[in-house]
Amino acid sequence: MRSFARRSIIAAAAAVATLVLAACGGAAGGGVSSDDMSLGKADAPVTVIEYASLSCSHCAKWEKDVFPAFKAKYIDTGKVRYVFREFATPPQELAAAGALLARCSGKDKYFTTVQAVFHAQEEIFTTGDIRGPLLRIAETAGMNEEQFVKCVSDEKALAAFNDRWQKYAKEAKIEGTPTFFFNGDKYDKGEMTLAEVDAAYAKALAKVKK
């Protein structure tokens, strides 16, 4: 079973098309679709869309260092609707398997799983073991090993993931992760500080009030 799961994850990586990206090597910035995973009020005045890869160390750093304060200040207070859009950067087997696992966890556990994968990055990069940490995360989300293998081996789900991020790359011109959009305004210089988030939010809100 373990060797099968490992081959499945590697096969998933092989199916992800190679895209050379800045930063982590790796629908546009406006409307929110039914495929999107989001937090916050749907009618919040500002929608923040983050394009991020679960294998991107810059994305993981932003999630750990900035996201908690961003969530408390903007999402939890109804000021922002936050949308997380999965992208693919090397190592692509982690980006693909992590995204599939998060989707398999269900909407109620999606963001918890995303955060767990980001927090497991250091262990994965240090040990080279993708399967072990992801299996532990899957078990925490309520899956058994068989369900985990089925999840990361799902060719239909992988194709949907590939379709989504390739569409984002084309339509939103995503060239690196993380990339952010505040009500359609693009910020693509990598991880933002909270001060930069504050400024981007103020600019977006000012446009709404005009």
C-alpha positions in Angstrom: 0.0 0.0 0.0 2.8 2.4 0.9 4.7 1.9 -2.3 1.5 2.3 -4.3 0.8 5.6 -2.6 4.3 6.8 -3.3 4.0 5.9 -7.0 0.6 7.6 -7.1 2.0 10.9 -5.8 4.9 10.7 -8.2 2.5 10.0 -11.1 0.4 13.0 -10.1 3.5 15.2 -10.3 4.4 13.9 -13.7 0.9 15.0 -14.9 1.5 18.6 -13.8 2.8 20.6 -16.7 6.1 22.4 -16.1 5.9 26.2 -15.7 8.9 28.4 -14.9 8.0 30.9 -12.2 9.5 33.7 -10.3 9.6 33.7 -6.4 9.0 30.0 -5.7 10.3 29.0 -9.0 7.5 28.5 -9.3 -10.7 33.1 -13.4 -8.5 36.1 -13.2 -8.1 38.5 -10.2 -11.8 39.5 -10.2 -14.9 37.3 -9.8 -15.2 34.3 -7.5 -16.3 31.0 -9.0 -18.0 27.9 -7.6 -14.6 26.1 -7.7 -13.1 28.6 -5.3 -12.4 28.0 -1.6 -13.1 31.1 0.5 -13.3 32.6 4.0 -15.3 35.6 5.2 -18.5 37.3 4.2 -19.5 37.0 0.6 -20.6 40.6 0.6 -17.4 42.0 2.1 -16.4 45.3 0.5 -13.0 43.9 -0.6 -12.2 40.5 -2.1 -8.6 39.3 -1.7 -7.5 36.5 -3.9 -4.3 34.7 -3.2 -2.7 32.4 -5.8 -0.4 30.1 -3.9 1.3 26.8 -4.3 1.5 24.3 -1.5 5.1 23.6 -2.4 6.0 27.3 -2.3 8.2 28.2 0.7 7.3 31.9 0.3 3.6 31.1 0.5 4.2 29.0 3.6 6.1 31.9 5.2 3.3 34.3 4.5 0.7 31.8 5.9 2.7 31.4 9.1 3.9 35.0 9.6 1.1 37.2 8.2 -2.0 35.3 7.6 -3.1 34.9 11.2 -3.0 38.7 11.8 -4.6 39.3 8.4 -7.4 36.9 9.2 -8.1 38.5 12.6 -8.0 42.0 11.2 -9.9 41.6 8.0 -11.6 38.3 7.5 -13.0 37.7 10.9 -14.3 41.3 11.1 -16.2 41.1 7.8 -14.0 43.5 5.9 -12.5 40.9 3.4 -13.6 37.9 1.6 -10.5 35.8 1.1 -10.1 33.3 -1.7 -7.3 30.8 -1.9 -6.4 29.5 -5.4 -4.1 26.6 -5.7 -1.2 26.9 -8.1 1.7 24.6 -9.0 5.4 25.2 -8.4 8.3 22.8 -7.9 8.4 20.3 -6.3 5.3 19.6 -8.2 4.4 16.3 -6.6 3.9 18.2 -3.3 1.9 21.0 -5.0 -0.4 18.5 -6.6 -0.8 16.0 -3.8 -1.3 18.8 -1.2 -4.0 20.5 -3.3 -5.8 17.2 -3.9 -5.6 16.3 -0.2 -7.0 19.7 0.8 -10.0 19.3 -1.5 -10.6 15.7 -0.3 -10.7 17.1 3.3 -14.0 18.9 2.5 -14.9 22.6 2.7 -15.1 22.6 6.4 -11.5 21.3 6.8 -10.0 22.7 3.6 -8.1 25.6 5.1 -7.0 23.7 8.1 -5.5 21.1 5.7 -3.8 23.8 3.6 -2.3 25.3 6.7 -1.1 21.9 7.9 0.6 21.2 4.5 2.4 24.6 4.7 3.5 23.8 8.3 4.8 20.4 7.2 6.9 21.9 4.4 10.1 22.1 6.4 9.9 18.5 7.4 9.1 17.4 3.8 12.0 19.4 2.4 14.4 18.2 5.1 13.6 14.5 4.9 12.5 14.2 1.3 9.4 12.3 2.5 6.2 13.7 1.1 4.0 10.7 1.8 4.5 10.4 5.5 3.6 14.0 6.5 0.6 14.1 4.1 -0.7 10.8 5.4 -0.6 12.2 8.9 -2.5 15.3 7.8 -5.0 13.1 6.0 -5.6 11.1 9.2 -6.1 14.3 11.2 -8.7 15.3 8.7 -10.5 12.0 9.3 -9.2 9.8 6.4 -7.7 6.4 6.6 -4.7 5.3 4.5 -6.9 3.8 1.8 -8.9 7.0 1.4 -5.6 9.0 1.3 -4.3 6.8 -1.5 -7.5 7.1 -3.4 -7.5 10.9 -3.0 -4.0 11.5 -4.3 -4.5 9.0 -7.1 -7.7 10.6 -8.4 -6.9 11.4 -12.1 -10.1 13.4 -12.5 -9.4 15.6 -9.5 -5.8 16.0 -10.7 -7.0 17.0 -14.2 -9.3 19.6 -12.6 -6.4 21.0 -10.5 -4.2 21.2 -13.6 -7.0 22.9 -15.6 -7.6 25.5 -12.8 -4.0 26.6 -12.3 -3.2 26.7 -16.0 -6.3 28.8 -16.5 -5.1 31.1 -13.7 -1.6 31.4 -15.3 -3.1 32.4 -18.6 -6.0 34.6 -17.6 -4.6 36.3 -14.5 -1.0 36.2 -15.8 0.3 34.5 -12.7 4.1 34.3 -13.0 5.1 33.7 -9.3 3.6 32.8 -6.0 2.3 34.1 -3.8 0.4 36.6 -6.0 -2.5 38.7 -4.5 -5.4 40.6 -6.0 -7.3 43.2 -4.0 -10.6 43.8 -5.8 -8.8 43.1 -9.0 -5.6 45.1 -8.3 -2.6 42.8 -8.7 0.3 42.5 -6.2 2.9 40.0 -7.5 6.1 40.8 -5.6 5.8 37.8 -3.4 4.8 37.6 0.3 3.3 40.9 1.5 3.9 42.4 4.9 0.9 43.3 7.0 1.7 47.0 6.4 1.6 46.3 2.6 -1.7 44.5 3.1 -3.1 47.5 5.0 -2.1 49.8 2.2 -3.6 47.5 -0.5 -6.8 47.2 1.4 -7.1 50.9 2.0 -6.6 51.5 -1.8 -9.2 48.9 -2.7 -11.7 50.2 -0.2 -11.3 53.8 -1.3 -12.2 52.8 -4.9 -15.4 51.1 -3.6 -16.4 54.2 -1.8 -16.0 56.5 -4.8 
